[in-house]
């Protein structure tokens, strides 16, 4: 890529995370997907034990996951929000059993993070709340994530820079800035 083809991200955005040295770099894999390891603490606002992301999972708790593990109650089938409309068996206990399964067995699948606005003001977990909950339960340091959406919001939202596409600099250097 030519230098003028990179998106310029304001250096001040890196300062939100303690400076450029604290940014996490993501690079495209062989399929062009942006997958990497992110410090788990950067996803604290998405903690499914604090705010339920599931319409049928109010009350999911760490204690419930622990009880499911102790009773060897594990749900190995992935959750589908579409399927749950027709399958009323999913409730807090079933979600805790799914999390318990992932605590015990893990998953190589990254959670999917979507940047919903170019400025990083709206970010969501598109898929992977059970995997996120399992990582929180295990007290993991990092979690594997895949990025999507408006990548220009990645530095502000989560302190992620994509060096193959982005450079830190003065915002007026960005030809795309109107």
HELIX and SHEET records of a PDB file:
HELIX    1   1 UNK A    3  UNK A    5  5                                   3    
HELIX    2   2 UNK A   11  UNK A   15  1                                   5    
HELIX    3   3 UNK A   20  UNK A   22  5                                   3    
HELIX    4   4 UNK A   40  UNK A   46  5                                   7    
HELIX    5   5 UNK A   62  UNK A   70  1                                   9    
HELIX    6   6 UNK A   81  UNK A   86  1                                   6    
HELIX    7   7 UNK A   92  UNK A  105  1                                  14    
HELIX    8   8 UNK A  129  UNK A  138  1                                  10    
HELIX    9   9 UNK A  151  UNK A  153  5                                   3    
HELIX   10  10 UNK A  154  UNK A  158  1                                   5    
HELIX   11  11 UNK A  171  UNK A  173  5                                   3    
SHEET    1   A 2 UNK A   7  UNK A  10  0                                        
SHEET    2   A 2 UNK A 166  UNK A 169  1                                        
SHEET    1   B 2 UNK A  24  UNK A  25  0                                        
SHEET    2   B 2 UNK A 160  UNK A 161  1                                        
SHEET    1   C 4 UNK A  34  UNK A  39  0                                        
SHEET    2   C 4 UNK A 142  UNK A 149 -1                                        
SHEET    3   C 4 UNK A 111  UNK A 115  1                                        
SHEET    4   C 4 UNK A 123  UNK A 127 -1                                        
END                                                                             
